[in-house]
Amino acid sequence: MSRKPKKGYYVKGHFVAEGSELDLQLKAELKGTAEASKTDLKRESDALQALGEELLTLRGDLFDRLQLPEKLQEAVAEAKRITNFEGRRRQMQYLGKLMRKLEESEVEAIHAAIDEQRNGSAAEKLALHQAEQWRDRLIAHDEALAIWLDQFPRTDTQQIRALVRQARKDAPAEDKAAVSQGLAPRKGRAYRELFQLVREQLDDAATLARHEEREDDA
């Protein structure tokens, strides 16, 4: 008399009987994967909705640069107008739904725009770094002033000389206790004003260079 075939299925060429230990293990793994996927999707959805909320605080020029889909732009504008708590909550859910339809590149662009608003663009960071370097050079080295005036002849010579001289006088003596605690020494007014002057001259020079480039291209 023939034995009744067992119910089961094949995995990578191997028969797995229903109810067997291997069957229970595989089903448990599949269930765990499904639950993990649901968790991941929920986390991703929440993150996109939170990103949509940050869109509401984005500067106009950065927002316009993104060129987001029209429906999303309208949803953001409407969310800004709504003051009722429940109405705003529903609008944000709708905004999150629209965010989930965006391409990955569009989401990355939003992240980049928000980061630029928080921390400044790469060009702004570079300009800030250059201004800090020049300020420190001018205070630390006498010959730096002549080099600066040669490169930036529009600078008010009397003003920058006075600021450099005062910044040197105001420089605090090294406080070893403060340094050991990671505390930066306090800087005087001339130190800050010298930085501002340097930054303005660097910006003016960059603007003039861009203007000359456009004239050459014309």
Contacts in CASP RR format, 6 or more apart in sequence:
PFRMAT RR
TARGET T0000
AUTHOR 0000-0000-0000
METHOD contacts of the structure
MODEL  1
MSRKPKKGYYVKGHFVAEGSELDLQLKAELKGTAEASKTDLKRESDALQA
LGEELLTLRGDLFDRLQLPEKLQEAVAEAKRITNFEGRRRQMQYLGKLMR
KLEESEVEAIHAAIDEQRNGSAAEKLALHQAEQWRDRLIAHDEALAIWLD
QFPRTDTQQIRALVRQARKDAPAEDKAAVSQGLAPRKGRAYRELFQLVRE
QLDDAATLARHEEREDDA
6 17 0 8 1.000
6 18 0 8 1.000
7 17 0 8 1.000
7 18 0 8 1.000
8 15 0 8 1.000
8 16 0 8 1.000
8 17 0 8 1.000
8 18 0 8 1.000
8 23 0 8 1.000
9 15 0 8 1.000
9 16 0 8 1.000
9 18 0 8 1.000
10 16 0 8 1.000
11 26 0 8 1.000
16 22 0 8 1.000
16 23 0 8 1.000
16 26 0 8 1.000
17 23 0 8 1.000
45 96 0 8 1.000
45 100 0 8 1.000
48 96 0 8 1.000
48 99 0 8 1.000
48 100 0 8 1.000
48 102 0 8 1.000
48 107 0 8 1.000
49 92 0 8 1.000
49 93 0 8 1.000
49 95 0 8 1.000
49 96 0 8 1.000
49 99 0 8 1.000
51 99 0 8 1.000
51 107 0 8 1.000
51 110 0 8 1.000
51 111 0 8 1.000
51 114 0 8 1.000
52 76 0 8 1.000
52 92 0 8 1.000
52 95 0 8 1.000
52 96 0 8 1.000
52 99 0 8 1.000
52 110 0 8 1.000
53 92 0 8 1.000
53 95 0 8 1.000
54 110 0 8 1.000
54 114 0 8 1.000
55 63 0 8 1.000
55 76 0 8 1.000
55 95 0 8 1.000
55 110 0 8 1.000
56 76 0 8 1.000
56 79 0 8 1.000
56 80 0 8 1.000
57 117 0 8 1.000
58 113 0 8 1.000
58 114 0 8 1.000
58 117 0 8 1.000
59 117 0 8 1.000
62 113 0 8 1.000
62 116 0 8 1.000
62 117 0 8 1.000
63 76 0 8 1.000
63 113 0 8 1.000
65 113 0 8 1.000
66 106 0 8 1.000
66 109 0 8 1.000
66 110 0 8 1.000
66 113 0 8 1.000
68 76 0 8 1.000
68 102 0 8 1.000
68 106 0 8 1.000
68 110 0 8 1.000
69 98 0 8 1.000
69 101 0 8 1.000
69 102 0 8 1.000
71 98 0 8 1.000
72 95 0 8 1.000
72 98 0 8 1.000
72 99 0 8 1.000
72 102 0 8 1.000
75 91 0 8 1.000
75 94 0 8 1.000
75 95 0 8 1.000
75 98 0 8 1.000
76 95 0 8 1.000
78 91 0 8 1.000
79 88 0 8 1.000
79 91 0 8 1.000
79 92 0 8 1.000
79 95 0 8 1.000
82 88 0 8 1.000
82 91 0 8 1.000
99 107 0 8 1.000
102 110 0 8 1.000
119 125 0 8 1.000
127 199 0 8 1.000
127 202 0 8 1.000
127 203 0 8 1.000
127 206 0 8 1.000
128 199 0 8 1.000
130 202 0 8 1.000
131 195 0 8 1.000
131 198 0 8 1.000
131 199 0 8 1.000
131 202 0 8 1.000
132 195 0 8 1.000
134 144 0 8 1.000
134 148 0 8 1.000
134 198 0 8 1.000
134 202 0 8 1.000
135 191 0 8 1.000
135 194 0 8 1.000
135 195 0 8 1.000
135 198 0 8 1.000
137 144 0 8 1.000
138 144 0 8 1.000
138 145 0 8 1.000
138 148 0 8 1.000
138 160 0 8 1.000
138 164 0 8 1.000
138 194 0 8 1.000
138 198 0 8 1.000
139 164 0 8 1.000
139 167 0 8 1.000
139 168 0 8 1.000
139 171 0 8 1.000
139 191 0 8 1.000
139 194 0 8 1.000
145 160 0 8 1.000
145 161 0 8 1.000
145 164 0 8 1.000
148 155 0 8 1.000
148 160 0 8 1.000
149 155 0 8 1.000
149 157 0 8 1.000
149 160 0 8 1.000
152 201 0 8 1.000
152 202 0 8 1.000
152 205 0 8 1.000
154 201 0 8 1.000
154 204 0 8 1.000
154 205 0 8 1.000
155 197 0 8 1.000
155 201 0 8 1.000
156 197 0 8 1.000
159 197 0 8 1.000
160 194 0 8 1.000
160 197 0 8 1.000
162 190 0 8 1.000
163 190 0 8 1.000
163 193 0 8 1.000
163 194 0 8 1.000
163 197 0 8 1.000
164 194 0 8 1.000
166 190 0 8 1.000
167 188 0 8 1.000
167 190 0 8 1.000
167 191 0 8 1.000
167 194 0 8 1.000
169 190 0 8 1.000
170 187 0 8 1.000
170 188 0 8 1.000
170 189 0 8 1.000
170 190 0 8 1.000
170 191 0 8 1.000
171 191 0 8 1.000
172 185 0 8 1.000
172 186 0 8 1.000
174 185 0 8 1.000
175 183 0 8 1.000
175 185 0 8 1.000
178 184 0 8 1.000
178 185 0 8 1.000
END
